[in-house]
């Protein structure tokens, strides 16, 4: 049992070290490296079904990303 835990811990550490060495795909430091987030809230009354809410959210996100 101890050997399994040691091997698991070693693999976890190895995976973490590989993870921190990979570039995230964006610049995370400096003035121009700011990551922007957007929160979109859809009113429940205007979009009664889940599929319509999903389509509305996708429409908002896709039009925002094209700008």
C-alpha positions in Angstrom: 0.0 0.0 0.0 2.8 2.4 0.9 4.5 1.7 -2.4 1.3 2.5 -4.4 1.0 5.8 -2.5 4.7 6.7 -3.1 4.3 5.9 -6.8 1.1 8.0 -7.0 2.8 10.9 -5.2 5.7 10.7 -7.6 3.5 10.8 -10.6 1.5 13.7 -9.2 4.7 15.7 -8.7 5.9 14.8 -12.1 2.6 15.9 -13.7 2.6 19.1 -11.8 6.2 20.0 -12.9 5.3 19.3 -16.5 2.1 21.4 -16.1 3.9 24.5 -14.8 6.5 24.3 -17.6 3.8 24.6 -20.4 2.9 27.9 -21.8 -0.7 28.8 -21.1 -1.2 30.4 -24.6 -1.5 34.0 -23.3 0.8 36.5 -21.7 -0.1 36.7 -18.1 2.2 39.6 -16.9 2.6 43.2 -17.9 0.1 45.8 -18.9 -0.7 44.2 -22.3 -0.9 40.8 -20.8 -4.2 41.2 -18.9 -6.7 38.4 -19.3 -10.2 39.7 -19.7 -13.3 38.0 -18.5 -17.0 38.7 -19.1 -20.0 37.7 -17.0 -23.3 37.3 -19.0 -26.5 36.9 -17.1 -29.7 36.0 -19.0 -33.1 36.7 -17.5 -35.1 33.6 -16.8 -38.4 35.1 -17.9 -37.4 36.1 -21.4 -35.9 32.7 -22.3 -38.3 30.0 -21.0 -36.5 26.9 -22.2 -32.9 25.8 -21.5 -32.2 25.3 -25.2 -33.2 28.9 -26.0 -31.1 30.2 -23.2 -28.2 28.2 -24.5 -28.6 29.5 -28.0 -28.9 33.1 -26.7 -25.7 32.7 -24.7 -23.8 31.2 -27.6 -25.0 34.1 -29.8 -23.8 36.7 -27.3 -20.4 35.0 -26.9 -19.8 34.5 -30.6 -20.7 38.1 -31.4 -18.4 39.3 -28.6 -15.5 37.2 -29.7 -15.6 38.4 -33.3 -15.1 42.1 -32.3 
